[in-house]
Each structure stands twice: as C-alpha cells, then as structure tokens.
Amino acid sequence: MTGTTDFRPVSQGQYSDGRHSGTIHRDGRPGNGQHGDGRHGDGHHGDGHHSVGELVTQATEQLSRLVRQELALAKHEFTEKGRRAGRGGGLLGASGAFAYAGLLALAGTGVAALALVLPLWAAALIVTAVLFVIAGVLAAVGRGQLRRAAPPTPEETLGSVRADVAEIRERAHR
C-alpha cells in the first residue's frame, strides 16, 4: 500500500503508520492524543482546564450513568422487599390452613382423649385453645415478615440518591 495511509490497527493501540490509536473523534477520524489546538485527547487543554462543552458532556454522561445505576438499585430493593412480602403472606396463609386443618383433625382426637379424664366440654375447650394459640403464633411470625417488607420504598436507593445530590451540590459550589 504505497502512498496511502492505512488507519487499521496493526496491534492493540497502534496503527500501521506508527501512531497510537487513542481517540476516535465523533466525525470518525482517528486521534493521536493531540488536537491541533493544543488540547489533549482526554479533553484537557495544555493548562489543565476543560472547555464548557466538554464539562457539560461529561456531566451529562455521568448523570445518565448515575440515574441508570440508581434505577438498578431500586429494582433490586423492590425485588427483595417483594420476596419478603411473599414469605410473610405465605406464612399467614399457612397459619390459616393450619388452624383449619387443626380444627378438623386434632379437635376430634384431642377432645376424645381428654374426655377420658375430664368432662366433654372441658376437653373440647382445651383442644380449641391450643389450636388457636398455634394459629396466633404463626400469624405473629407472618405479620413480622410483612412489617419487614414495608414500606415498599427503596430506602438504600433513596439514601444513595441523597448522597449523590449532596456531592453534586458540594462540587457545584467549589
């Protein structure tokens, strides 16, 4: 290829004409880390300052990335709280099923067994009380699970967003 410049990378970071492949400009031309106006490919001028346009572009990109990260965190928190609510609801359902099945299956057996030593009415009352105590314990555990899932706001995300806003304000006042 005599007389032409080949801009394909020969190896990682270097073109066939010996230049580094650092920046690729928006208009498609490859950069070599230096602009004709003294700025470096990283957006710095020779004196270490950024142009307003570069700062706005950086801020926009960083804000966009920050919003995506915060949304991902909120989604994770909602998922976790949903799991907790599901467990709590399942435990409450189990307590209801246990209370119902317990009334049907154990009530008759317990009453019959206690009726051998107590009057029939006392035996029935004792069995009923025991079954409702078991149902109450299961309901309390299930309710505790539901309380841990509420409120359904993503608290970690809100704290992180507040910290981000405080950091942005602090840097804006410098």
C-alpha positions, 0 to 999 in steps of 0.5 A: 500500500504505497502512498496511502495511509492505512488507519487499521490497527496493526496491534492493540493501540497502534496503527500501521503508520506508527501512531497510537490509536487513542481517540476516535473523534465523533466525525470518525477520524482517528486521534493521536492524543493531540488536537491541533489546538493544543488540547489533549485527547482526554479533553484537557487543554495544555493548562489543565482546564476543560472547555464548557462543552466538554464539562457539560458532556461529561456531566451529562454522561455521568448523570445518565450513568448515575440515574441508570445505576440508581434505577438498578438499585431500586429494582433490586430493593423492590425485588427483595422487599417483594420476596419478603412480602411473599414469605410473610403472606405465605406464612399467614396463609399457612397459619390459616390452613393450619388452624383449619386443618387443626380444627378438623383433625386434632379437635376430634382426637384431642377432645376424645382423649381428654374426655377420658379424664375430664368432662366433654366440654372441658376437653373440647375447650382445651383442644380449641385453645391450643389450636388457636394459640398455634394459629396466633403464633404463626400469624405473629411470625407472618405479620413480622415478615410483612412489617419487614417488607414495608414500606415498599420504598427503596430506602438504600436507593433513596439514601444513595440518591441523597448522597449523590445530590449532596456531592453534586451540590458540594462540587457545584459550589467549589 
